[in-house]
Amino acid sequence: MPLGEAMSTQRAVRRVEPDPVDDAIVLRCLELALEAPTASNGQNWEFIIVKDGAVKAALAAQYRRASKLYGGVSNLVKTDDQKGRILKSVQWQVEHFEQIPVMVVCCLRGASPVPFVPKPPIMASSHYGSIYPSVQNLLLAARAVGLGAALITMPLWSSTVAHRILKLPANVEPCCIVTLGWPKGRYGRKPRKPVGTVAHLDHYANQPWKEPTQA
């Protein structure tokens, strides 16, 4: 489909069917993910395609632990209808995580000179800039072939446990998970703010593209 259509109708699709997804489709989506730029052309991605039930169950247990805390905080915040629907879809994903046919754990090599020690901010921004362009490519590729996809991080809240579950070497860092499956619902347009309300010229709060009615 045209790139603009894929981008404008892309959304996080968490509710998916348990039906299998052909490996060739997943690998083609990853081929397109690899077309993304990386810092210094390092191409230091690694992708763990998770289909095994035991691995899914271990990640699901981590997801549920994190979700209990996240859900407790979310319940303290007043939500509108749209946020309520999102929270329900997240809860569905938490409860049915093992049924999702494919999970792609997106990782980076060269995690840190000292394993599990955070990087300085200037290094971290460059480091993670090498994975998230490829993640967006993966999400758009999934949209183009009709797969439901969503980016999540909560199952990886403990890097130590994630390393053990996925048998990762110390220098490979799990950054996020993209879930893949045939959607139960459908893609479509979603509400977004007018660009003039978020675009600033030269410095913050100088917004020449904002319409008077948006003030």
HELIX and SHEET records of a PDB file:
HELIX    1   1 LEU A    3  THR A    9  1                                   7    
HELIX    2   2 ASP A   23  ALA A   33  1                                  11    
HELIX    3   3 ALA A   39  ASN A   41  5                                   3    
HELIX    4   4 GLY A   53  SER A   74  1                                  22    
HELIX    5   5 ASP A   81  GLU A   95  1                                  15    
HELIX    6   6 PHE A   97  GLN A   99  5                                   3    
HELIX    7   7 PRO A  121  TYR A  128  1                                   8    
HELIX    8   8 TYR A  132  VAL A  145  1                                  14    
HELIX    9   9 MET A  154  LEU A  156  5                                   3    
HELIX   10  10 SER A  159  LEU A  166  1                                   8    
HELIX   11  11 VAL A  195  THR A  197  5                                   3    
HELIX   12  12 PRO A  212  GLN A  214  5                                   3    
SHEET    1   A 4 TRP A  45  VAL A  50  0                                        
SHEET    2   A 4 VAL A 102  ARG A 109 -1                                        
SHEET    3   A 4 VAL A 172  GLY A 181 -1                                        
SHEET    4   A 4 GLY A 148  ILE A 152 -1                                        
END                                                                             
